[in-house]
Amino acid sequence: MDFSIKTEIPGRRLRIKLAGFVPARDQGPFEAVLRSAPCISEAKVYPRIGEVALSYCGEQGRERAIAHLASIDAAAIEGMRAEYSFSAAQHSHQLMLDLAWLTGTYLLRRWFLPKPLSIVLGLVAYRRFLVEALSSLGRARLDVPVLDAAAIGMSFVQFDPKTAGETMFLLEVGETLEDYTQARSEGALVDALLNVAENAQKVEGDLEVEVPLSSLAVGDVVAVRTGMGVNIDGQVIRGCAMVNQSSLTGEPLAVERTVGDDVFAGTSVESGEILVRVKSAPNETRLRSIVDLVKNADRYKSRRQASREALADRIVPWNFGLAAGVALATRSMTRTSAALMVDYSCGLKLTSSISVLSAMSQSADAGFTVKGSKYFDAVCDADTIVFDKTGTLTEATPSVATVLSFDGWNEDEVLRLSACLEEHFPHPVARAVVRAAADRGLDHRERHAEVEYIVAHGIASSLDGKRVVIGSEHFVVGDEKVAIDEAQKGRIAHETEGLSPLYLAVDGELVGVLGIEDPLKEGVREAVGQLRGLGFKRVVMLTGDNGRTARRVAEEAGVTEWKADLLPEDKHAYVEGLKAQGCKVVMVGDGVNDAPALALSDVGIAMGQGTAVAKEVADITLTDGDLSSIVTLVKLSRALARRMDRSFAQVMVCNSVFMLLGILGAVTPQTSSLLHNATTIGLSLSAGRRYRV
C-alpha cells in the first residue's frame, strides 16, 4: 500500500495520507485489519479524504505500525469483510462525523480561504466526479455520475465556482446519507438473521449430543448425515458422503467428500455419513454465510425491482436530451443546469433496494428467511399452495403410539433396534423413535453395520450378517418382499388405525411395526382457512403415507385435495402437472423426498426443522415451522409490492416537479438539487419502515 506520513505526535500517533480515496464499504474491514496488529491500539480511516489516523504502543511501535500498514492489500481487506462489512450500520455516530467533516471543509473553503485557493480546491474536489464520469463514458454509459459531472462542470464553465462548490457539497451529503440508509437496512437484516438459532450434532466419545452451533470450538467433531446441513468449516476425519455445494460453487451435482477432504458451511449432505473436525470458529463461518446471503440477494431480484432499476438507467439519457432542449429553447445555462441537477436513478434504485431489505429483515423477525425479492414476487402472484404432510401439516415432534412385535421378538427389542437405525437421520419420525426408546430406558448402542438411507422408503443395514430394513409398507413389503400373513395384516390394520405404520424386518421376516401418532399442528386449520381467504384457489396435501392416515389429516386440516402413497418423483410430477395447467405454485415441505418438488415449484418453502437438502433447494425457510408464518409471508409480499409501486410513483412525481421548477426558473438549480436529495432520503427512510401485516 502506498502512503506518506502527513503529521506525527512522536511516540503516540501518526496521521497518514494514502495514495487515493478509500471506498466507503472498505472502511470497516480496513480499520479491522489495522487493529489486528498488536502494536496498533487505535485506528481510524477517513474514506473521503484518503487518510488514516493510527495510535501505536511499544518501543518499536511506530516502525511496526508502518510496516503493518505497508503490508495491507486488497486481499487482506476482502478477507476481513465478512466480519466487519456491516459494522458501520450499527454506529450512527459515524454518520454524524462524516456529515460534520463535509460541512466543515465546505464552510472552510467558502468563508475563510482566499478565492483563488478556494477555486483550486474546488477543482481538486471536482476531480473525483470527473474521473467517475469518464469511467462511465469509457464503458459507453450515460449514467448518474456523468449527469453530476456535467452539472458541476457547467458551473465552472460559467466561472461560478461558488455554485459548483454548493452542488458538490449537496451531492456528497446526499451520497453519505444514501450510503448510511442502505447500510442500516443491510445491518438490520444481518442482525435479524444472526438471531436465528442453529444446532449441530457434536460427537463426545461414543455419544452424540445436539448442541448450539455457537458452543462449538475449533477441534470439536460433529456428525453430518443424509439430509443434514454442514454448518461449520472443517475436515472429514471419517466416513464418506455426497455433498451438495451448489450454494458455494453453483454446481448442482453433489460431489464426494471423504477422509482428508474439506467441507464448508452452507453445504448439505445428500447421502452418506461423515465425521467432521471443526477448523474455524463457527460464528465466523455463520456470519460469512449470512453476509453472502445479503450480497447475493441481487442475484434474486424480483421482476418489479429489476424493471424499476432498469428504468432508472434508461431515464438518464433523456435527462441529457431534455437539457439540450432547454438550452436551445432558453439559451440559459442556469436553466439547462437545472435539467441536469435532478435525476430519477438514485430514488428509484434506493427505495426499491431498501423496501426489499426491510421486508427481508422483517421476514427474519417473523420466522422465515427469504433468499431474494423475486420470491416475494412469486408468493404475491401464487394461486396454488401444496403441502407435504409429515412435519409440515403435522407436528414436527410425532410420537410412537404403539409397538407391535412378531416372530418371537418382544416390544423392547423391536423398539431398541428401530432406534439404533433411526438415530442416524434427522427426520421427525426418526426422532420420535429414538425418543420413545429413551423414554423406556432402552440402551441402543450400535451393533449393526453402516446404514443406508433410501430416500422416501426407509433404512437398510445388516445385523449379525442378516439384512435389516425399516420403513414404509411400500419399501418393506413391496420392494424388500417381506411376507405378511392375513392374521398379521388384520392385527396391524386394527392396532394402527389412524396411525402411520413403520415396518421393521430382519432377514426377510417381519419382526415389528411401530404405530406413529402424528397429530395436526396447532393452528393449521386456521392457517389453511386464511390462505383461502387471501385468494389461494387450490390447497393440496401430498404424502408418502397411506391413504387412511392421509384422509384423516386432510379432513382435520380443512384440505380438500390430497394424494397418498407418493414417492419423490410422484410429488415432482404432480407439481409439474399443476404448473402445466397454468397454476402459480408454492410448495411447502421438510424432507429429502420433498426436494425435487420444492426445486420445481415457483417458490419452495422449507420447514426450519426439516432436512438441510430441503432447505438448500428451497427459496424460503420457515425457522419455527409455524404455518401462520406463511400467512404473514403472503401479506408481507403483497405489502412489499404495494410499497414499491407507491415509492415509484412518489419518486417520479417529486423529481419531475423539482426539475420543472428549476427549468422554469422558479428555483435555483441548487435548490432543486437540495429538494431532490432531501426527498430521496425521506422516501428511502419511509421505504425502510416496518410493514403492517
C-alpha positions as CSV (number, residue, x, y, z in Angstrom):
1,M,0.0,0.0,0.0
2,D,1.3,3.4,-1.0
3,F,1.2,6.2,1.6
4,S,3.1,9.1,3.2
5,I,3.2,10.4,6.7
6,K,1.3,13.7,7.0
7,T,1.7,14.6,10.7
8,E,3.1,12.9,13.7
9,I,3.0,13.1,17.5
10,P,6.3,11.3,18.5
11,G,5.8,8.1,20.5
12,R,2.0,8.2,20.2
13,R,0.2,8.9,16.9
14,L,0.6,9.1,13.1
15,R,-1.6,10.8,10.6
16,I,-1.1,9.1,7.2
17,K,-2.1,10.2,3.7
18,L,-3.0,7.4,1.4
19,A,-2.4,7.4,-2.4
20,G,-6.1,7.6,-3.1
21,F,-9.6,7.6,-1.6
22,V,-11.0,4.7,0.3
23,P,-14.4,3.3,-0.8
24,A,-16.9,3.7,2.0
25,R,-17.6,0.0,2.0
26,D,-14.0,-0.7,2.8
27,Q,-13.8,1.5,5.9
28,G,-14.9,-1.2,8.5
29,P,-12.7,-4.0,7.1
30,F,-9.7,-1.7,6.6
31,E,-9.9,-0.5,10.3
32,A,-10.3,-4.1,11.4
33,V,-7.2,-5.2,9.6
34,L,-5.2,-2.3,11.0
35,R,-6.4,-3.1,14.6
36,S,-5.4,-6.7,14.2
37,A,-1.7,-5.7,14.7
38,P,-0.8,-5.8,18.4
39,C,1.3,-2.6,18.1
40,I,-1.7,-0.6,17.0
41,S,-4.0,0.5,19.8
42,E,-6.4,2.6,17.8
43,A,-7.1,3.1,14.1
44,K,-9.4,5.4,12.2
45,V,-9.9,5.6,8.4
46,Y,-11.3,8.7,6.7
47,P,-12.6,7.4,3.4
48,R,-13.4,10.6,1.6
49,I,-10.1,12.3,2.2
50,G,-8.0,9.1,1.9
51,E,-6.3,9.4,5.3
52,V,-5.6,7.1,8.3
53,A,-5.0,8.0,11.9
54,L,-3.1,5.5,14.0
55,S,-2.2,5.3,17.7
56,Y,0.7,2.9,18.4
57,C,2.3,1.5,21.5
58,G,5.6,-0.2,22.4
59,E,9.3,0.8,21.9
60,Q,9.2,-0.2,18.2
61,G,5.5,0.5,17.7
62,R,6.0,3.2,15.1
63,E,8.1,1.1,12.8
64,R,5.9,-2.0,13.3
65,A,2.7,0.0,12.6
66,I,4.2,1.5,9.4
67,A,5.3,-2.0,8.3
68,H,1.9,-3.4,9.0
69,L,0.1,-0.7,7.0
70,A,2.5,-1.3,4.1
71,S,1.7,-5.0,4.1
72,I,-2.1,-4.4,3.8
73,D,-3.5,-5.1,0.3
74,A,-7.0,-5.6,-1.2
75,A,-7.0,-9.3,-0.4
76,A,-6.5,-8.6,3.3
77,I,-9.3,-6.1,3.4
78,E,-11.6,-8.5,1.4
79,G,-10.7,-11.3,3.8
80,M,-11.9,-9.2,6.8
81,R,-15.1,-8.0,5.0
82,A,-17.3,-10.9,6.2
83,E,-16.9,-9.9,9.8
84,Y,-17.0,-6.2,9.5
85,S,-18.7,-5.2,6.3
86,F,-21.9,-4.1,8.1
87,S,-20.3,-2.7,11.3
88,A,-20.8,0.9,10.1
89,A,-24.6,0.4,10.0
90,Q,-24.5,-0.1,13.8
91,H,-22.8,3.2,14.6
92,S,-24.8,6.2,13.7
93,H,-22.2,8.5,15.2
94,Q,-20.0,7.7,12.2
95,L,-22.7,9.3,10.0
96,M,-22.6,12.5,12.2
97,L,-18.8,12.6,11.9
98,D,-18.9,12.2,8.1
99,L,-21.5,15.0,7.8
100,A,-19.6,17.2,10.2
101,W,-16.4,16.7,8.1
102,L,-18.2,17.5,4.9
103,T,-19.9,20.6,6.3
104,G,-16.7,21.9,8.0
105,T,-14.5,21.6,5.0
106,Y,-17.1,23.2,2.7
107,L,-17.6,26.2,5.0
108,L,-13.8,26.5,5.5
109,R,-13.3,26.8,1.7
110,R,-16.2,29.2,1.3
111,W,-15.7,31.6,4.2
112,F,-12.0,31.6,5.2
113,L,-9.9,30.8,2.2
114,P,-8.8,33.3,-0.5
115,K,-10.9,32.9,-3.6
116,P,-8.1,31.7,-5.9
117,L,-7.2,29.0,-3.4
118,S,-10.9,28.1,-2.9
119,I,-11.3,27.7,-6.7
120,V,-8.2,25.4,-6.8
121,L,-9.6,23.2,-4.0
122,G,-12.9,23.1,-5.8
123,L,-11.3,21.9,-8.9
124,V,-9.4,19.2,-6.9
125,A,-12.7,18.1,-5.4
126,Y,-14.3,18.0,-8.8
127,R,-11.6,15.5,-10.0
128,R,-13.5,12.6,-8.3
129,F,-16.7,13.4,-10.1
130,L,-14.9,13.8,-13.4
131,V,-13.0,10.5,-13.0
132,E,-16.2,8.6,-12.3
133,A,-17.9,10.3,-15.3
134,L,-15.0,9.5,-17.6
135,S,-15.1,5.9,-16.4
136,S,-18.8,5.6,-17.2
137,L,-18.2,7.1,-20.7
138,G,-15.4,4.7,-21.2
139,R,-17.9,1.9,-20.8
140,A,-20.3,3.7,-23.2
141,R,-22.7,4.5,-20.4
142,L,-24.7,7.7,-19.8
143,D,-25.5,7.4,-16.1
144,V,-25.8,9.5,-12.9
145,P,-22.0,10.1,-12.5
146,V,-22.0,11.7,-16.0
147,L,-25.1,13.7,-15.1
148,D,-23.5,15.0,-11.9
149,A,-20.1,15.8,-13.5
150,A,-21.9,17.7,-16.4
151,A,-24.0,19.8,-13.9
152,I,-20.9,20.8,-11.9
153,G,-18.8,21.3,-15.0
154,M,-21.3,23.8,-16.3
155,S,-20.9,26.0,-13.2
156,F,-17.1,26.0,-13.7
157,V,-17.6,26.9,-17.4
158,Q,-19.7,29.9,-16.3
159,F,-16.9,30.9,-13.9
160,D,-19.2,30.2,-11.0
161,P,-17.1,28.2,-8.6
162,K,-19.4,29.1,-5.7
163,T,-22.3,27.2,-7.3
164,A,-20.1,24.3,-8.3
165,G,-19.0,24.0,-4.7
166,E,-22.5,24.1,-3.4
167,T,-23.5,21.4,-5.9
168,M,-20.7,19.1,-4.9
169,F,-21.4,19.7,-1.2
170,L,-25.1,18.7,-1.7
171,L,-24.2,15.7,-3.8
172,E,-21.7,14.4,-1.2
173,V,-24.2,14.9,1.6
174,G,-26.9,13.1,-0.3
175,E,-24.4,10.3,-1.1
176,T,-23.4,10.0,2.5
177,L,-27.0,9.8,3.7
178,E,-27.9,7.2,1.0
179,D,-24.9,5.0,1.9
180,Y,-25.9,5.2,5.6
181,T,-29.5,4.4,4.9
182,Q,-28.6,1.4,2.7
183,A,-26.0,0.1,5.2
184,R,-28.5,0.5,8.1
185,S,-31.1,-1.6,6.2
186,E,-28.4,-4.3,5.5
187,G,-27.3,-4.3,9.1
188,A,-30.8,-4.8,10.4
189,L,-31.2,-7.8,8.1
190,V,-27.9,-9.3,9.3
191,D,-28.9,-8.8,12.9
192,A,-32.2,-10.4,12.4
193,L,-30.6,-13.5,10.7
194,L,-28.0,-13.8,13.4
195,N,-30.8,-14.2,16.0
196,V,-31.9,-17.4,14.3
197,A,-30.6,-20.4,16.3
198,E,-28.7,-23.3,14.7
199,N,-27.6,-26.6,16.3
200,A,-25.1,-29.3,15.5
201,Q,-24.5,-33.0,16.4
202,K,-21.4,-32.9,18.5
203,V,-19.5,-36.2,19.0
204,E,-18.4,-36.8,22.6
205,G,-16.7,-40.1,22.9
206,D,-19.3,-42.8,21.9
207,L,-22.2,-40.4,22.2
208,E,-23.7,-37.7,20.1
209,V,-25.2,-34.6,21.7
210,E,-27.2,-31.9,20.0
211,V,-25.6,-28.5,20.9
212,P,-26.0,-24.9,19.8
213,L,-23.7,-24.0,17.0
214,S,-22.2,-21.1,18.9
215,S,-20.9,-23.6,21.6
216,L,-18.6,-25.4,19.2
217,A,-14.8,-24.7,19.2
218,V,-12.0,-25.4,16.8
219,G,-11.1,-29.1,17.1
220,D,-14.5,-30.3,18.0
221,V,-16.0,-33.2,16.0
222,V,-19.5,-33.1,14.6
223,A,-21.6,-35.8,12.8
224,V,-23.3,-35.0,9.5
225,R,-25.6,-37.5,7.7
226,T,-28.1,-37.8,4.9
227,G,-30.4,-34.8,4.8
228,M,-28.4,-32.7,7.3
229,G,-26.6,-29.5,6.7
230,V,-22.9,-28.7,7.1
231,N,-22.9,-25.6,9.2
232,I,-19.2,-25.4,10.0
233,D,-16.0,-25.3,8.0
234,G,-14.0,-28.4,8.7
235,Q,-12.2,-31.5,7.5
236,V,-13.6,-35.0,7.2
237,I,-12.0,-37.4,9.6
238,R,-14.2,-40.5,9.0
239,G,-16.8,-41.7,6.5
240,C,-17.8,-40.7,3.0
241,A,-20.7,-38.6,1.7
242,M,-22.1,-36.9,-1.4
243,V,-22.2,-33.2,-0.5
244,N,-24.2,-30.6,-2.4
245,Q,-22.1,-27.5,-2.7
246,S,-24.4,-25.5,-5.1
247,S,-24.7,-22.6,-2.6
248,L,-20.9,-22.1,-2.9
249,T,-20.0,-23.2,-6.4
250,G,-23.2,-23.1,-8.4
251,E,-22.6,-26.7,-9.4
252,P,-25.9,-28.6,-9.0
253,L,-24.4,-32.1,-8.7
254,A,-23.2,-33.4,-5.4
255,V,-19.5,-34.2,-5.0
256,E,-17.9,-37.0,-3.0
257,R,-16.2,-36.0,0.2
258,T,-14.2,-38.5,2.2
259,V,-11.4,-38.6,4.8
260,G,-9.0,-35.7,4.4
261,D,-11.3,-33.6,2.3
262,D,-12.6,-30.1,3.4
263,V,-16.3,-29.3,3.7
264,F,-17.8,-25.9,4.2
265,A,-20.7,-24.2,6.0
266,G,-23.7,-23.7,3.8
267,T,-23.5,-27.1,2.1
268,S,-25.6,-30.2,2.7
269,V,-25.2,-34.0,2.7
270,E,-27.4,-35.7,0.1
271,S,-26.3,-39.2,1.0
272,G,-23.8,-40.9,3.3
273,E,-22.3,-40.1,6.7
274,I,-19.2,-38.2,7.8
275,L,-17.5,-37.0,11.0
276,V,-16.0,-33.5,10.5
277,R,-13.4,-31.8,12.7
278,V,-14.1,-28.1,13.1
279,K,-11.4,-25.9,11.5
280,S,-12.6,-22.4,12.1
281,A,-14.8,-20.6,14.6
282,P,-18.5,-21.4,13.8
283,N,-19.7,-17.9,14.4
284,E,-17.3,-16.5,11.8
285,T,-18.4,-19.0,9.2
286,R,-22.1,-18.4,10.0
287,L,-21.7,-14.6,9.7
288,R,-19.9,-15.2,6.4
289,S,-22.8,-17.2,5.0
290,I,-25.3,-14.6,6.2
291,V,-23.3,-11.8,4.6
292,D,-23.1,-13.8,1.4
293,L,-26.9,-14.2,1.5
294,V,-27.3,-10.4,1.8
295,K,-24.8,-9.8,-1.0
296,N,-26.2,-12.5,-3.3
297,A,-29.8,-11.1,-2.9
298,D,-29.0,-9.1,-6.1
299,R,-29.0,-12.4,-8.0
300,Y,-32.6,-13.0,-7.0
301,K,-34.2,-9.6,-7.8
302,S,-37.9,-9.5,-8.5
303,R,-39.3,-8.6,-11.8
304,R,-40.7,-5.4,-10.2
305,Q,-37.4,-4.4,-8.7
306,A,-35.3,-5.2,-11.8
307,S,-37.6,-3.3,-14.1
308,R,-37.5,-0.2,-11.8
309,E,-33.7,-0.2,-11.7
310,A,-33.5,-0.8,-15.5
311,L,-35.9,2.2,-16.0
312,A,-33.7,4.3,-13.7
313,D,-30.7,3.7,-16.0
314,R,-32.7,4.3,-19.2
315,I,-34.0,7.7,-18.0
316,V,-30.5,9.3,-17.7
317,P,-30.0,9.8,-21.5
318,W,-33.4,11.5,-21.5
319,N,-32.1,14.0,-18.9
320,F,-29.4,15.0,-21.3
321,G,-31.9,15.2,-24.1
322,L,-34.1,17.5,-22.0
323,A,-31.1,19.6,-21.0
324,A,-30.2,20.1,-24.7
325,G,-33.8,21.1,-25.5
326,V,-33.8,23.6,-22.6
327,A,-30.5,25.1,-23.8
328,L,-31.8,25.5,-27.3
329,A,-35.1,27.0,-26.2
330,T,-34.0,29.3,-23.4
331,R,-30.3,30.0,-24.1
332,S,-29.9,29.9,-20.3
333,M,-27.1,27.9,-18.8
334,T,-28.8,28.1,-15.4
335,R,-32.0,26.5,-16.6
336,T,-30.0,24.0,-18.6
337,S,-28.1,23.1,-15.4
338,A,-31.4,22.6,-13.6
339,A,-32.3,19.8,-16.0
340,L,-29.1,18.0,-15.0
341,M,-29.3,18.6,-11.3
342,V,-32.3,16.2,-10.7
343,D,-32.2,12.5,-11.6
344,Y,-34.6,9.7,-11.0
345,S,-32.0,6.9,-10.8
346,C,-30.9,7.3,-7.1
347,G,-34.5,7.5,-5.8
348,L,-35.8,4.5,-7.9
349,K,-32.8,2.3,-7.0
350,L,-32.5,3.2,-3.4
351,T,-36.2,3.0,-2.5
352,S,-36.6,-0.4,-4.3
353,S,-33.5,-1.8,-2.6
354,I,-34.4,-0.6,0.9
355,S,-38.0,-1.8,0.6
356,V,-36.7,-5.3,-0.2
357,L,-34.1,-5.2,2.6
358,S,-36.7,-4.1,5.1
359,A,-39.1,-6.9,4.0
360,M,-36.2,-9.5,4.3
361,S,-35.3,-8.2,7.8
362,Q,-39.0,-8.3,8.9
363,S,-39.2,-11.8,7.4
364,A,-36.4,-13.0,9.6
365,D,-38.0,-11.5,12.7
366,A,-41.3,-13.2,11.8
367,G,-39.8,-16.6,11.4
368,F,-38.8,-17.0,7.8
369,T,-35.7,-16.4,5.7
370,V,-36.1,-15.3,2.1
371,K,-33.3,-15.5,-0.4
372,G,-34.3,-12.6,-2.6
373,S,-37.1,-10.3,-3.8
374,K,-38.1,-12.5,-6.7
375,Y,-39.6,-14.9,-4.2
376,F,-41.7,-12.2,-2.6
377,D,-43.0,-11.6,-6.1
378,A,-43.7,-15.3,-6.7
379,V,-45.6,-15.6,-3.4
380,C,-47.6,-12.5,-4.2
381,D,-48.6,-13.9,-7.6
382,A,-49.2,-17.6,-6.4
383,D,-52.7,-19.1,-6.6
384,T,-51.9,-22.7,-5.5
385,I,-50.2,-24.0,-2.4
386,V,-49.1,-27.6,-1.9
387,F,-48.2,-29.0,1.5
388,D,-46.2,-32.1,2.4
389,K,-47.9,-33.9,5.4
390,T,-45.4,-35.2,7.9
391,G,-43.6,-32.4,9.8
392,T,-45.4,-29.7,7.7
393,L,-49.1,-30.0,8.5
394,T,-48.5,-32.4,11.3
395,E,-46.3,-31.9,14.4
396,A,-42.6,-31.8,14.0
397,T,-42.5,-34.0,17.1
398,P,-44.6,-37.1,16.4
399,S,-44.6,-39.9,18.9
400,V,-44.7,-43.7,19.0
401,A,-48.2,-44.6,20.0
402,T,-47.9,-48.4,19.8
403,V,-45.3,-51.1,19.2
404,L,-46.3,-54.4,17.7
405,S,-43.9,-57.4,17.8
406,F,-43.8,-60.6,15.7
407,D,-41.7,-63.7,15.1
408,G,-40.7,-64.2,18.7
409,W,-39.5,-60.6,19.3
410,N,-40.7,-58.5,22.2
411,E,-41.7,-54.8,22.1
412,D,-38.4,-53.6,23.7
413,E,-36.3,-55.5,21.2
414,V,-38.3,-54.0,18.3
415,L,-38.0,-50.5,19.7
416,R,-34.3,-50.9,20.6
417,L,-33.3,-52.0,17.1
418,S,-35.5,-49.4,15.4
419,A,-34.0,-46.6,17.5
420,C,-30.5,-47.9,16.7
421,L,-31.2,-47.5,13.0
422,E,-33.2,-44.3,13.1
423,E,-30.9,-42.3,15.3
424,H,-28.7,-41.5,12.3
425,F,-31.3,-39.4,10.5
426,P,-32.9,-36.0,11.2
427,H,-36.5,-36.7,10.1
428,P,-39.2,-36.1,12.7
429,V,-40.3,-39.7,12.7
430,A,-36.8,-40.9,13.3
431,R,-36.5,-38.6,16.3
432,A,-39.8,-39.9,17.6
433,V,-38.5,-43.5,17.5
434,V,-35.2,-42.5,19.3
435,R,-37.2,-40.6,21.9
436,A,-39.5,-43.5,22.6
437,A,-36.6,-45.8,23.2
438,A,-35.0,-43.3,25.6
439,D,-38.3,-42.9,27.5
440,R,-38.3,-46.6,28.1
441,G,-34.7,-46.5,29.2
442,L,-33.6,-48.8,26.3
443,D,-29.9,-48.8,25.5
444,H,-29.4,-49.0,21.8
445,R,-25.7,-48.8,21.2
446,E,-24.7,-49.7,17.6
447,R,-24.4,-53.4,16.8
448,H,-25.3,-53.1,13.1
449,A,-23.2,-52.3,10.1
450,E,-23.1,-48.9,8.3
451,V,-26.6,-47.8,7.5
452,E,-28.0,-46.8,4.1
453,Y,-30.8,-44.3,3.8
454,I,-33.1,-44.9,0.8
455,V,-35.0,-41.7,0.1
456,A,-38.7,-41.8,0.7
457,H,-38.5,-45.5,1.5
458,G,-36.6,-46.3,4.7
459,I,-33.3,-47.5,6.1
460,A,-31.3,-50.7,5.3
461,S,-28.4,-52.2,7.3
462,S,-27.1,-55.6,8.5
463,L,-27.1,-57.2,11.9
464,D,-25.0,-60.3,12.6
465,G,-24.9,-60.9,8.9
466,K,-28.6,-60.5,8.4
467,R,-30.3,-57.7,6.3
468,V,-32.3,-55.3,8.5
469,V,-34.8,-52.9,7.0
470,I,-37.2,-50.3,8.5
471,G,-39.6,-48.1,6.6
472,S,-42.9,-47.8,4.8
473,E,-45.1,-50.7,3.8
474,H,-44.2,-49.9,0.2
475,F,-40.5,-50.4,1.0
476,V,-40.5,-53.3,3.4
477,V,-43.4,-55.4,1.8
478,G,-43.3,-54.1,-1.8
479,D,-39.6,-53.6,-2.5
480,E,-38.0,-56.0,0.1
481,K,-40.6,-58.7,-0.5
482,V,-41.2,-59.3,3.2
483,A,-44.2,-61.6,3.6
484,I,-47.1,-60.7,5.9
485,D,-49.8,-63.2,6.5
486,E,-53.5,-62.3,6.8
487,A,-53.5,-62.5,10.6
488,Q,-50.6,-60.1,10.8
489,K,-52.3,-57.7,8.3
490,G,-55.5,-57.8,10.4
491,R,-53.7,-57.0,13.6
492,I,-51.7,-54.2,12.0
493,A,-54.8,-52.6,10.5
494,H,-56.7,-52.8,13.7
495,E,-54.0,-51.6,16.1
496,T,-52.6,-48.9,13.9
497,E,-55.9,-47.4,12.7
498,G,-55.3,-43.7,12.1
499,L,-51.6,-44.1,12.8
500,S,-48.7,-44.1,10.4
501,P,-47.1,-47.7,10.5
502,L,-43.4,-48.2,10.4
503,Y,-42.3,-51.7,9.5
504,L,-39.2,-53.5,10.8
505,A,-37.9,-56.7,9.2
506,V,-34.8,-58.9,9.8
507,D,-33.6,-61.3,7.2
508,G,-36.8,-61.1,5.2
509,E,-39.1,-61.7,8.3
510,L,-41.4,-59.1,9.8
511,V,-40.4,-58.6,13.4
512,G,-42.3,-55.5,14.4
513,V,-44.4,-52.5,13.5
514,L,-44.3,-49.1,15.1
515,G,-47.5,-47.0,15.1
516,I,-46.5,-43.3,14.8
517,E,-49.0,-40.8,16.1
518,D,-48.6,-37.6,14.0
519,P,-51.1,-35.1,15.3
520,L,-52.0,-32.0,13.4
521,K,-50.1,-28.9,14.3
522,E,-51.9,-26.3,16.3
523,G,-53.4,-23.6,14.1
524,V,-53.1,-25.5,10.8
525,R,-56.8,-25.4,10.0
526,E,-57.0,-21.7,10.8
527,A,-53.9,-21.1,8.6
528,V,-55.4,-23.1,5.7
529,G,-58.6,-21.1,6.0
530,Q,-56.7,-17.8,6.0
531,L,-54.8,-18.8,2.9
532,R,-58.0,-19.5,1.1
533,G,-59.3,-16.1,2.2
534,L,-56.1,-14.5,0.7
535,G,-57.0,-15.9,-2.7
536,F,-55.4,-19.3,-3.0
537,K,-57.7,-21.2,-5.2
538,R,-56.2,-24.7,-4.5
539,V,-54.8,-26.0,-1.3
540,V,-53.3,-29.5,-1.8
541,M,-51.6,-32.1,0.5
542,L,-49.1,-34.7,-0.8
543,T,-47.8,-37.5,1.3
544,G,-46.0,-40.8,1.1
545,D,-48.1,-42.1,3.9
546,N,-51.1,-44.5,3.5
547,G,-54.5,-43.3,2.3
548,R,-56.3,-43.8,5.7
549,T,-53.9,-41.6,7.6
550,A,-53.8,-39.0,4.7
551,R,-57.6,-38.8,4.7
552,R,-57.7,-38.2,8.4
553,V,-55.1,-35.4,8.4
554,A,-56.6,-33.7,5.3
555,E,-60.1,-33.6,6.9
556,E,-58.7,-32.2,10.2
557,A,-56.7,-29.6,8.3
558,G,-59.5,-28.5,6.0
559,V,-57.7,-29.6,2.9
560,T,-60.0,-30.9,0.1
561,E,-57.3,-32.1,-2.4
562,W,-54.8,-34.7,-1.3
563,K,-52.7,-37.6,-2.7
564,A,-51.2,-40.5,-0.7
565,D,-48.6,-43.2,-1.2
566,L,-46.4,-40.9,-3.3
567,L,-42.7,-41.2,-4.0
568,P,-40.5,-38.1,-4.6
569,E,-40.8,-38.5,-8.3
570,D,-44.6,-38.6,-7.9
571,K,-44.6,-35.3,-5.9
572,H,-42.4,-33.8,-8.6
573,A,-44.8,-35.0,-11.3
574,Y,-47.8,-33.6,-9.5
575,V,-46.3,-30.1,-9.2
576,E,-45.2,-30.3,-12.8
577,G,-48.8,-31.1,-13.7
578,L,-50.1,-28.1,-11.8
579,K,-47.6,-25.8,-13.5
580,A,-48.6,-27.2,-16.9
581,Q,-52.2,-26.2,-16.0
582,G,-51.0,-22.6,-15.5
583,C,-51.0,-22.6,-11.7
584,K,-48.5,-20.5,-9.8
585,V,-47.4,-23.0,-7.2
586,V,-46.0,-22.6,-3.7
587,M,-44.6,-25.9,-2.3
588,V,-44.1,-26.4,1.4
589,G,-42.1,-29.4,2.7
590,D,-39.4,-30.6,5.0
591,G,-37.8,-33.8,3.9
592,V,-35.3,-35.1,1.4
593,N,-38.2,-36.6,-0.5
594,D,-39.7,-33.1,-0.9
595,A,-36.6,-31.6,-2.5
596,P,-37.4,-32.3,-6.2
597,A,-40.9,-30.7,-5.9
598,L,-39.5,-27.8,-3.9
599,A,-37.0,-27.1,-6.6
600,L,-39.6,-27.3,-9.4
601,S,-42.3,-25.1,-7.8
602,D,-42.5,-21.3,-8.5
603,V,-41.4,-20.8,-4.9
604,G,-40.3,-23.6,-2.5
605,I,-40.7,-23.2,1.3
606,A,-38.8,-25.5,3.6
607,M,-39.7,-26.0,7.3
608,G,-36.9,-24.9,9.6
609,Q,-36.7,-28.2,11.5
610,G,-36.5,-30.2,8.2
611,T,-33.6,-31.6,6.3
612,A,-30.8,-29.4,5.0
613,V,-31.3,-30.7,1.5
614,A,-34.8,-29.4,1.5
615,K,-33.7,-26.0,2.9
616,E,-30.9,-25.9,0.3
617,V,-33.2,-26.2,-2.7
618,A,-36.0,-24.1,-1.2
619,D,-36.3,-20.4,-1.8
620,I,-37.7,-19.6,1.7
621,T,-37.1,-21.3,5.0
622,L,-39.5,-21.2,8.0
623,T,-37.3,-21.1,11.1
624,D,-40.0,-22.2,13.6
625,G,-42.3,-24.4,11.4
626,D,-45.4,-22.4,12.3
627,L,-47.7,-22.2,9.3
628,S,-49.1,-18.9,10.4
629,S,-45.7,-17.6,9.1
630,I,-46.8,-18.4,5.6
631,V,-49.9,-16.3,6.1
632,T,-47.7,-13.4,7.2
633,L,-45.3,-14.1,4.3
634,V,-48.2,-13.7,1.8
635,K,-49.4,-10.5,3.4
636,L,-45.8,-9.1,3.6
637,S,-45.2,-10.0,-0.1
638,R,-48.3,-8.1,-1.1
639,A,-47.4,-5.1,1.2
640,L,-43.9,-5.0,-0.4
641,A,-45.4,-4.9,-3.9
642,R,-47.7,-2.0,-2.8
643,R,-44.8,-0.1,-1.2
644,M,-42.6,-0.4,-4.3
645,D,-45.4,0.8,-6.6
646,R,-46.1,3.7,-4.3
647,S,-42.4,4.7,-4.0
648,F,-42.1,4.5,-7.7
649,A,-44.9,7.0,-8.2
650,Q,-43.6,9.3,-5.5
651,V,-40.1,9.4,-6.9
652,M,-41.3,10.1,-10.4
653,V,-43.8,12.8,-9.4
654,C,-41.5,14.6,-6.9
655,N,-38.4,14.7,-9.1
656,S,-40.5,15.8,-12.2
657,V,-41.9,18.7,-10.2
658,F,-38.4,19.7,-8.9
659,M,-37.0,19.6,-12.4
660,L,-39.8,21.6,-13.9
661,L,-39.4,24.3,-11.2
662,G,-35.7,24.6,-12.0
663,I,-36.3,24.7,-15.8
664,L,-39.0,27.4,-15.3
665,G,-36.6,29.4,-13.1
666,A,-38.9,29.3,-10.1
667,V,-36.0,27.9,-8.0
668,T,-32.2,27.8,-8.5
669,P,-30.5,24.6,-9.6
670,Q,-29.0,24.2,-6.2
671,T,-32.4,24.4,-4.5
672,S,-33.9,21.8,-6.9
673,S,-30.8,19.6,-6.1
674,L,-31.4,20.1,-2.4
675,L,-35.1,19.2,-2.7
676,H,-34.2,16.2,-4.9
677,N,-31.7,14.8,-2.4
678,A,-33.9,15.5,0.7
679,T,-36.8,13.8,-1.0
680,T,-34.7,10.8,-1.9
681,I,-33.5,10.4,1.7
682,G,-37.0,10.9,3.0
683,L,-38.6,8.3,0.7
684,S,-35.7,5.9,1.4
685,L,-36.3,6.2,5.2
686,S,-40.0,5.7,4.5
687,A,-39.3,2.6,2.4
688,G,-37.3,1.2,5.4
689,R,-40.3,1.3,7.8
690,R,-41.8,-1.9,9.2
691,Y,-44.6,-3.3,7.2
692,R,-48.1,-3.6,8.8
693,V,-49.2,-7.2,8.2
